[in-house]
């Protein structure tokens, strides 16, 4: 299925041009000496406390970027930028929701391990990010424990957790090399601070990741009306400028570095000041971000299953489905959000299983259906009408059933009629998802790391 175009080519070019104007006329905040020297040596200039980037430099650095990015796991790798849509989970939730008691508790390292093992078994989750920030470990070890518990419990490609300083980057790279070898391909996300703020640790971390050669995912997170303009187009321009500035720094440090173009635009409730994740604008801005990133021939990762609800209820269901489907139709290379609840602050295993089904439905929409002589089935209709007038016995029916012409998820209700459903326990989708999660965790095992790799990871953690 061809990607849908929500923005016209003229609109995309206007966003690009406006972003270049922001970088050249407004500039970015930057205080790191090494990053500043790189920019000044390549035609940038300082004025009014800001560092201004010329359009020529941005265009040159964009040309260094490869059009595909390989993400490595202990099993099969994933390549972004081939036209396929891949999926990963929310990263960094602080709390675990219990759907049976509707209560929250702080996340622990065991939750990182279990949620990863659950997603390792789910077919529609193709890459995995550490889901929780475990609060049973010291804060200075948290990021590294998140990575260790994730990589031990999946063979799928791992997106590294967000990093906060250069020492953390170096330790994380060392751990990645223990698992994946001397030239690994596990991506690391770095977030500039909106609006246009590369102060403090931000620029040094970008340079540290770039010099390592690991794929980099810039993660600007503007909030519409608060840390970016109230107009959606203006917020996309600012987000793009923050992405482009990150790309420039990274490519100057290591030309040819793999880049995953990311977007994390959100909306603010102007009455309360609280972030709103379930609005359709989140999906709309994600779709626009996909088109802008593809304009630069980069693979794009955006929000997918975004919702505001605190429980896996109907509101959460329709919000996350809409916000994932729209960027998927735009051709997103990677969508996030599996397990996301309450704007990313909490998660639960039932939500993860539900989201696997939602993404299964979205992948089915993206596959569309074939229209050819065999699929048009004129001869099949004629044969059925001349015989039983029943298509259940036709070979054509079995062929298309086995080919996946009709999607069949894990959570659909199998009972026929109200009474049968009641007699079966009146199970809701949440009930079924919780049961399925428990079944998977009781049976699914992941090939462990070697004893040598486990010892090496422990030694790194013990030095902190």
MOVENHU-V901717 format. One record per pair of residues at least 24 apart in sequence whose ideal C-beta (glycine too) atoms are under 6 Angstrom apart, sorted by sequence separation. I is the first residue (numbers start at 1). J is the second residue. D is the distance in Angstrom with one decimal. If there is no record, write none. Layout:
BEGIN
I&J&D ; I&J&D
END
This chain:
BEGIN
27&51&5.2 ; 239&263&5.7 ; 282&306&4.7 ; 27&52&4.1 ; 107&132&3.6 ; 109&134&4.1 ; 143&168&5.7 ; 218&243&5.0 ; 302&327&5.1 ; 108&134&5.1 ; 128&154&5.2 ; 160&186&5.4 ; 188&214&5.4 ; 194&220&5.9 ; 239&265&5.7 ; 263&289&3.3 ; 410&436&5.8 ; 107&134&5.5 ; 109&136&5.8 ; 144&171&5.7 ; 162&189&5.0 ; 24&52&5.7 ; 108&136&4.3 ; 109&137&5.9 ; 128&156&5.2 ; 147&175&5.8 ; 151&179&5.2 ; 158&186&5.3 ; 159&187&5.1 ; 160&188&4.3 ; 187&215&4.0 ; 189&217&4.4 ; 191&219&4.2 ; 192&220&5.4 ; 194&222&4.1 ; 218&246&3.7 ; 106&135&4.4 ; 277&306&4.5 ; 278&307&4.6 ; 23&53&4.2 ; 24&54&5.8 ; 127&157&4.5 ; 128&158&5.7 ; 129&159&4.3 ; 187&217&5.3 ; 189&219&4.6 ; 235&265&5.7 ; 277&307&5.8 ; 278&308&3.9 ; 302&332&5.5 ; 24&55&5.9 ; 130&161&4.8 ; 277&308&4.8 ; 304&335&3.2 ; 306&337&5.8 ; 127&159&5.8 ; 195&227&5.4 ; 261&293&3.5 ; 276&308&5.9 ; 300&332&5.8 ; 304&336&5.2 ; 305&337&3.1 ; 310&342&4.9 ; 194&227&4.0 ; 300&333&5.3 ; 301&334&4.0 ; 303&336&5.8 ; 304&337&4.2 ; 112&146&5.8 ; 116&150&4.9 ; 120&154&4.1 ; 194&228&5.9 ; 216&250&5.3 ; 299&333&4.0 ; 328&362&5.0 ; 20&55&4.3 ; 305&340&5.4 ; 109&145&5.5 ; 113&149&4.5 ; 117&153&4.4 ; 120&156&6.0 ; 165&201&5.0 ; 169&205&5.8 ; 87&124&5.9 ; 112&149&4.0 ; 116&153&3.9 ; 261&298&4.1 ; 290&327&5.4 ; 321&358&5.5 ; 325&362&5.6 ; 87&125&5.6 ; 91&129&3.9 ; 116&154&5.1 ; 166&204&5.1 ; 312&350&5.8 ; 324&362&5.8 ; 87&126&5.4 ; 88&127&4.3 ; 93&132&5.3 ; 94&133&5.3 ; 169&208&4.4 ; 173&212&5.0 ; 259&298&5.9 ; 260&299&5.5 ; 261&300&4.8 ; 262&301&4.7 ; 263&302&4.7 ; 283&322&5.7 ; 287&326&4.8 ; 291&330&6.0 ; 312&351&4.8 ; 86&126&4.3 ; 89&129&5.6 ; 109&149&5.4 ; 113&153&5.0 ; 169&209&5.9 ; 206&246&5.9 ; 210&250&4.1 ; 283&323&3.7 ; 287&327&4.6 ; 290&330&4.2 ; 86&127&5.9 ; 88&129&5.3 ; 92&133&4.9 ; 260&301&5.1 ; 278&319&3.4 ; 282&323&4.9 ; 286&327&3.8 ; 290&331&5.8 ; 89&131&5.4 ; 163&205&5.8 ; 166&208&4.6 ; 211&253&5.6 ; 226&268&4.7 ; 280&322&5.8 ; 290&332&4.8 ; 312&354&5.7 ; 206&249&5.0 ; 210&253&3.9 ; 211&254&5.9 ; 215&258&4.0 ; 216&259&5.7 ; 217&260&4.3 ; 219&262&5.1 ; 221&264&4.3 ; 222&265&5.6 ; 223&266&5.2 ; 224&267&5.0 ; 225&268&5.0 ; 283&326&3.7 ; 287&330&3.9 ; 364&407&4.1 ; 206&250&5.7 ; 210&254&4.5 ; 218&262&5.7 ; 217&262&4.8 ; 219&264&5.7 ; 223&268&5.0 ; 207&253&4.9 ; 210&257&5.3 ; 78&126&5.7 ; 78&127&5.7 ; 360&409&5.4 ; 192&242&4.8 ; 305&355&5.4 ; 236&288&5.4 ; 240&292&5.6 ; 357&409&4.2 ; 232&285&5.8 ; 357&410&5.6 ; 192&246&6.0 ; 357&411&5.2 ; 71&127&5.7 ; 277&343&4.5 ; 275&343&5.4 ; 88&159&6.0 ; 187&260&6.0 ; 78&157&4.9 ; 354&433&4.8 ; 75&155&3.3 ; 350&430&5.4 ; 353&433&4.0 ; 74&155&4.5 ; 73&155&5.7 ; 73&156&4.8 ; 350&433&4.0 ; 353&436&5.0 ; 73&157&3.8 ; 350&434&4.3 ; 353&437&5.0 ; 72&157&5.8 ; 71&157&3.9 ; 350&437&5.9 ; 349&437&3.8 ; 72&180&5.3 ; 72&184&5.8 ; 72&185&4.0 ; 72&186&5.7 ; 70&185&4.9 ; 71&187&5.9 ; 312&430&5.2 ; 69&215&5.0 ; 28&196&4.7 ; 29&197&4.9 ; 30&198&4.7 ; 31&199&5.1 ; 35&203&3.8 ; 28&198&5.3 ; 29&199&5.2 ; 32&203&4.0 ; 32&204&5.3 ; 30&203&5.8 ; 58&244&5.3 ; 61&247&5.8 ; 61&248&4.6 ; 64&251&4.4 ; 69&258&4.3 ; 58&248&5.9 ; 61&251&3.9 ; 64&255&4.4 ; 69&260&5.4 ; 64&256&5.4 ; 66&258&5.6 ; 65&259&4.9 ; 131&339&5.7 ; 125&338&5.5 ; 35&249&5.8 ; 38&252&4.7 ; 131&347&5.9 ; 28&245&5.1 ; 19&237&5.2 ; 23&241&5.3 ; 81&299&3.8 ; 18&237&4.5 ; 22&241&4.3 ; 80&299&3.6 ; 15&236&5.9 ; 19&240&4.2 ; 15&237&5.6 ; 19&241&4.5 ; 19&244&6.0 ; 67&297&4.6 ; 69&299&5.2 ; 118&349&5.8 ; 124&356&4.8 ; 65&298&5.9 ; 62&296&5.3 ; 118&352&5.8 ; 122&356&4.2 ; 124&359&4.1 ; 124&360&4.9 ; 85&328&5.6 ; 85&332&5.7 ; 90&337&5.7 ; 86&334&4.7 ; 87&335&5.3 ; 88&336&5.6 ; 89&338&3.8 ; 90&339&4.9 ; 97&346&4.9 ; 99&348&5.8 ; 89&339&4.9 ; 90&340&3.9 ; 94&345&5.9 ; 95&346&4.1 ; 97&348&4.2 ; 99&350&5.1 ; 81&333&5.8 ; 80&333&4.4 ; 93&346&5.3 ; 80&334&5.8 ; 90&344&5.5 ; 93&347&4.4 ; 87&359&5.1 ; 178&453&5.5 ; 15&292&5.8 ; 178&456&4.5 ; 12&291&5.7 ; 178&457&5.9 ; 6&287&5.1 ; 7&288&5.6 ; 175&457&5.8 ; 12&295&5.0 ; 7&291&4.9 ; 175&460&5.6 ; 174&460&5.8 ; 171&460&5.9 ; 153&446&5.3 ; 152&449&5.7 ; 148&457&5.1 ; 144&461&6.0 ; 118&437&5.9 ; 121&440&4.8 ; 118&440&5.6 ; 118&441&5.9 ; 121&444&4.2 ; 141&464&5.4 ; 4&329&4.5 ; 4&330&5.8 ; 120&446&5.5 ; 3&330&5.6 ; 3&331&3.0 ; 117&446&5.8 ; 99&430&5.5 ; 99&434&5.9 ; 1&366&5.3 ; 1&368&4.2
END
